[in-house]
């Protein structure tokens, strides 16, 4: 999925081992994810899970630890980060993120929690793609009705979309069948829309994705073959926000790659691994 979003990010992160750009917002989302994963693990055991107050306390602790990791990570990759990126990160208010997390948990408990009886939680899967290549991953959550739930957090209400074309959900569907021996009943993207005044739950649900197993395997093999042949190009338009100095933690590396060329760039950064 990283290669699909930006092949050069795949080069930096996976081929050269340069760590992903740290963001407070990412740590925030991961803390919410970890909180709900722990809650559902407990709920599977005792039928109740964490109370809302306990979930909030757990979230604050996890987020606090994540911020400590964030500070270490920023120092480790600071040479690659632009002033604009660092300025944007400094302006992110941790107190506001905590408040948003609290409201997100409240709306999740109120609107969705009671309808989910957890079955698989952070369940690992693997399946062969072709000789020498295996797909591995984890399914966030499934319920006892056989529905796969993928949790997302966002600050903007997502538009209606056809998630049946989402390759990640298609991979989860294959993984679920490898684990259980049968296909899931449905797949659901559960969004917590975080807002100061109106946090809410938005869900998109389908019975099955359009992308079938053969297409998934073909796409994985295509990506791996491209990576093997050192085919890495950032195809976003120049004005894309994803490639701006404020948002792209790899901005300096993108520019250096364009200036020096792939061969010299690879020589320089392969020595640092």
Protein Blocks (a to p, Z undefined) as FASTA:
>chain_A
ZZmmommlmmmmmmnopacdddfklmmmmmmmmmmmmmmmmmmmnonopafklmmmmmmm
mmmmmmmmmmmmmmmmmmmpcfklmmmmmmpcfklmmmmmmmmmmmmmmmmmmmpccfbe
hiacdddfbehiacddddfbacfkopacdddddfbdcddddfklpmklmmmmmmmmmmno
pacfbdcdddddddfklgcddddddfbdfbdfklmmmmmmmmmmmmmnopacdfbdfklm
klgmklmmklmmmmmmmmnopklmmmmmmmmZZ
